[in-house]
Amino acid sequence: AWLQLPPAAAARLRDEVLTTRPPGRGVAAARNRAIGLATAEWVCCVDADDLLRPTYFELAMREVVADPRLNLVYANQQFFGESTWRWDVPEWSPQGAVASGPLPVSSVMRRSLWAATPHGFDEAQPRGHEDWSLWLQLVRLPVRAHKLPNFLLLYRFRASSKKRTREARNPEVPRLLRTLYPDLYPPRALLDDHAALLAVGLTPEVLADTRAARARTPERSSPALWLGMHHEHLGAIAEAAREYSAAVETRALYDWQPLLRLACAAARQADAQANGRACDGLARVWSAEQLRWYMRPDEPATTFAKTAEGAAAGVCCALPAT
């Protein structure tokens, strides 16, 4: 079995432990598969090299008995291995989730809370920060959380771990993650992320993840948006426009990003018809004041930018005169 238990231990636990082969698509897919197979009301994800204090579940369930409305329980975290840092985990808040994703992955949650999120651990995003993506989805849900004061979660820290190495090699992943949630982050912050992604493109590992996600989840707009920005970084504007067009077709109604990027790509191609359609769509998402503020915060723009330089800077639509 994938869990690699000794035969005697596997026999002893066969009524309590279900082992399954992971889907081979990263941590997010493995966690979603495991939670989907679970039948208990409460679930907890534990990475293979981490540990839990023996009293963690008992103390958590005591709180649930005292307040049955709880749907999320967690504790402080003690590092071990190459660090002895003690993480005094902050209290759950939507603001904290948006800022940094504040909770340990080994938090105990009701399975129904995970099921209420649109994507669980989001498999469309490149690998890294999978738990942060889950916490961001919980911002939209009625979370009733309780923090245990004890240090009950043990996190093995290795400076050269696969997770830390990948995060160091792929610094664009947090920016991509934020673009998944245009309803949680202000347009100006996301435009800054766009500018950074257009400046450097995607690293090879992230590009491979994004292409795989594009093929696996064609109903999601974000992988197409990310591939479009990578093509735009390379100067392949026609390819970028095709990806942006696909993203426009599958975007959430409040997601302005594919419209803006398509408007800019069309401007650089001097395709007035495509640019007009994208700008009209953007005008239905943003007010005239938002268009002025976010697309040209330093001065009002009254003319359509036909130059590549103007389009790259984001001045891609004709704006109402002040």
C-alpha positions in Angstrom: 0.0 0.0 0.0 1.1 3.6 -0.6 1.2 4.2 3.2 3.9 1.5 3.4 2.7 0.0 6.7 4.3 -3.2 7.9 1.9 -6.1 7.1 1.1 -6.7 10.8 0.3 -3.1 11.4 -1.8 -2.9 8.2 -3.8 -5.9 9.3 -4.4 -4.4 12.8 -5.6 -1.1 11.3 -7.6 -2.4 8.3 -10.9 -1.4 9.9 -9.6 2.1 10.7 -7.2 3.2 8.0 -8.0 3.4 4.3 -4.9 3.6 2.0 -5.2 4.7 -1.5 -2.8 5.5 -4.3 -2.4 9.3 -4.7 -3.6 10.8 -8.0 -0.1 12.0 -8.9 -1.1 15.6 -9.4 0.5 17.2 -6.3 -0.5 17.8 -2.7 -3.8 19.6 -3.5 -5.2 16.6 -5.5 -4.0 14.1 -2.9 -5.7 16.0 -0.1 -8.9 16.4 -2.0 -9.0 12.7 -2.9 -8.4 11.7 0.7 -11.0 14.1 2.1 -13.5 13.0 -0.6 -13.0 9.3 0.5 -13.4 10.1 4.2 -16.7 9.3 5.8 -16.2 11.0 9.2 -17.7 14.4 10.0 -14.3 15.9 10.9 -11.1 15.7 8.8 -7.5 16.7 9.4 -4.6 16.8 6.9 -1.2 15.8 8.3 1.9 15.8 6.1 4.0 12.7 6.2 6.9 14.2 8.1 4.8 16.2 10.6 3.5 15.1 14.0 0.5 15.7 16.3 0.4 15.7 20.1 -1.6 12.7 21.3 -4.2 14.9 23.0 -4.9 17.2 19.9 -8.0 15.5 18.7 -9.4 14.9 22.2 -9.0 18.6 23.1 -10.4 19.7 19.8 -13.5 17.6 20.2 -14.1 18.8 23.8 -14.5 22.3 22.4 -16.9 21.0 19.7 -19.0 19.3 22.4 -19.0 22.6 24.3 -20.0 24.5 21.2 -21.5 22.4 18.4 -21.6 25.3 16.1 -17.8 25.1 15.6 -16.6 24.0 12.2 -12.8 24.7 12.5 -10.4 24.0 15.4 -6.6 24.5 15.4 -3.7 24.9 17.8 -0.3 26.5 18.1 2.6 24.9 16.2 6.0 23.8 17.5 8.8 23.5 14.9 11.3 20.7 15.2 14.2 19.4 13.1 16.4 22.3 12.0 14.4 24.9 13.9 12.8 25.1 17.4 10.6 28.2 16.6 7.2 28.3 18.2 4.4 29.7 16.1 1.7 31.4 18.2 -1.0 31.0 15.5 -3.2 34.1 15.1 -6.9 34.0 15.7 -8.9 33.2 12.5 -10.0 36.2 10.6 -10.9 36.9 7.0 -8.4 39.7 6.9 -5.6 37.4 8.1 -6.5 34.8 5.5 -6.3 37.4 2.7 -3.0 38.8 4.0 -1.0 35.6 4.6 -3.2 32.5 5.0 -2.9 32.3 8.8 -3.6 28.7 9.8 -1.7 25.4 9.9 -2.7 22.8 7.4 -3.3 20.4 10.2 -6.3 22.4 11.5 -9.3 20.1 12.2 -12.4 21.1 10.1 -15.8 19.8 9.4 -15.8 17.9 6.2 -18.9 19.9 5.2 -16.8 23.1 5.4 -14.3 21.7 2.9 -17.2 20.5 0.7 -18.7 24.0 0.7 -15.7 25.6 -0.9 -15.6 25.8 -4.7 -12.4 23.9 -5.2 -11.1 22.5 -1.8 -7.4 22.5 -2.1 -7.3 24.3 -5.5 -5.8 22.0 -8.1 -5.7 24.7 -10.8 -3.0 26.7 -9.1 0.7 25.8 -9.5 2.1 23.7 -6.7 2.8 25.7 -3.5 0.6 27.5 -1.0 -2.2 25.0 -1.4 -3.4 25.6 2.2 -3.5 29.4 1.7 -5.8 28.9 -1.3 -8.2 26.9 0.9 -8.2 29.6 3.7 -9.0 32.2 1.0 -12.1 30.2 -0.1 -13.2 30.0 3.5 -13.4 33.8 3.7 -16.6 33.6 1.7 -18.1 31.0 4.2 -19.6 31.2 7.7 -16.5 30.0 9.6 -16.8 29.5 13.4 -13.3 28.8 14.6 -11.7 28.0 17.9 -8.0 28.2 18.7 -6.5 25.8 21.3 -3.9 27.6 23.4 -1.5 24.6 23.5 1.4 23.8 21.1 -0.1 20.6 19.8 1.1 20.6 16.2 4.7 19.6 15.4 6.1 20.8 12.1 9.3 19.4 10.8 11.4 22.2 9.4 14.2 21.7 6.9 15.8 24.6 5.2 16.4 22.6 2.1 13.0 20.9 2.0 11.3 20.3 -1.4 8.6 22.8 -0.4 11.1 25.6 0.5 13.3 24.9 -2.5 10.4 25.1 -4.8 9.0 28.3 -3.2 12.5 29.9 -3.6 12.7 28.9 -7.2 9.1 29.9 -8.0 8.5 33.3 -6.4 5.6 34.1 -8.8 3.3 31.5 -7.2 1.8 34.0 -4.5 1.1 36.5 -7.3 -0.7 33.8 -9.3 -2.6 32.8 -6.2 -3.9 36.3 -5.7 -5.2 36.5 -9.2 -7.5 33.6 -8.4 -9.5 35.9 -6.1 -10.2 39.2 -7.8 -13.1 39.7 -5.4 -10.8 39.6 -2.4 -7.8 41.7 -3.6 -8.0 45.4 -4.8 -7.5 45.9 -8.6 -4.4 48.1 -8.0 -2.7 45.2 -6.1 -3.6 42.8 -8.8 -2.4 45.2 -11.5 1.0 45.3 -9.7 1.0 41.5 -9.8 0.2 41.6 -13.5 3.1 44.0 -14.1 5.5 41.7 -12.2 4.4 38.6 -14.0 4.6 40.3 -17.4 8.1 41.5 -16.6 9.6 38.0 -15.8 7.1 35.4 -17.1 6.7 32.0 -15.5 9.5 29.8 -14.3 9.8 26.4 -16.1 8.2 24.4 -13.2 5.3 26.8 -12.8 4.8 26.9 -16.6 4.6 23.1 -16.7 2.1 23.1 -13.8 0.0 25.8 -15.6 -0.1 23.9 -18.9 -1.2 20.8 -17.1 -3.9 22.7 -15.2 -5.0 24.3 -18.5 -5.5 20.9 -20.0 -7.1 19.4 -16.9 -9.4 22.2 -16.0 -10.6 23.9 -19.2 -13.6 25.3 -17.3 -11.3 27.5 -15.2 -10.2 30.9 -16.6 -7.0 31.4 -14.5 -4.6 28.9 -16.2 -5.5 30.5 -19.6 -4.9 34.0 -18.1 -1.5 32.9 -16.7 -0.4 31.4 -20.0 -1.5 34.5 -21.8 0.6 36.6 -19.5 3.6 34.3 -20.1 3.1 34.6 -23.9 2.8 38.4 -23.5 6.0 38.5 -21.6 7.7 36.6 -24.5 6.2 39.1 -27.0 4.0 36.5 -28.6 0.9 38.7 -28.6 -1.3 36.7 -30.9 -0.8 33.6 -28.7 -1.5 35.8 -25.6 -4.7 37.1 -27.2 -5.9 33.6 -27.8 -5.4 32.6 -24.2 -7.0 35.7 -22.9 -10.0 35.1 -25.2 -10.4 31.7 -23.7 -10.1 33.1 -20.2 -12.9 35.7 -21.0 -15.2 32.9 -22.0 -14.8 31.0 -18.7 -14.3 33.9 -16.3 -16.4 34.6 -13.2 -18.7 37.6 -13.9 -16.7 39.8 -11.4 -13.3 38.9 -12.8 -12.1 41.8 -14.8 -8.6 40.5 -15.4 -9.1 38.5 -18.7 -11.0 41.5 -20.1 -8.2 43.9 -19.3 -5.4 41.7 -20.6 -7.4 41.0 -23.8 -8.0 44.7 -24.3 -4.3 45.4 -24.0 -3.3 42.5 -26.3 -5.8 43.7 -28.9 -4.4 47.3 -28.6 -0.9 46.0 -29.3 -2.3 44.2 -32.4 -4.2 47.3 -33.5 -7.4 45.1 -33.4 -9.9 47.8 -32.7 -12.9 45.4 -32.9 -11.5 43.0 -30.3 -10.3 45.8 -28.2 -13.8 47.5 -28.2 -15.5 44.3 -27.1 -13.1 43.8 -24.3 -13.3 47.4 -23.2 -17.1 47.3 -23.3 -17.0 44.2 -21.0 -14.6 45.9 -18.7 -16.9 48.9 -18.5 -19.7 46.6 -17.3 -17.5 45.4 -14.4 -15.8 48.7 -13.5 -17.4 52.1 -13.1 -16.0 55.1 -15.0 -14.2 56.3 -11.9 -12.6 52.8 -11.4 -11.5 52.9 -15.1 -9.8 56.2 -14.6 -8.2 55.3 -11.2 -6.9 51.8 -11.9 -5.9 52.2 -15.5 -4.2 55.6 -15.2 -4.0 56.6 -11.5 -1.7 59.5 -12.1 -3.7 61.5 -14.7 -7.0 61.1 -16.6 -6.7 59.3 -19.9 -9.1 60.4 -22.6 -7.7 58.6 -25.7 -7.2 55.1 -26.7 -3.5 54.1 -26.5 -2.5 52.7 -29.8 1.2 52.2 -29.0 2.7 49.0 -27.7 4.3 51.0 -24.9 0.9 52.4 -23.8 -0.8 49.0 -24.0 1.9 47.3 -22.0 1.4 49.9 -19.3 -2.3 49.1 -19.1 -3.8 52.1 -20.9 -5.8 50.0 -23.3 -9.3 51.5 -23.4 -10.7 54.9 -24.3 -11.7 56.5 -21.0 -14.5 59.1 -20.4 -13.2 62.6 -20.4 -13.2 64.3 -17.0 
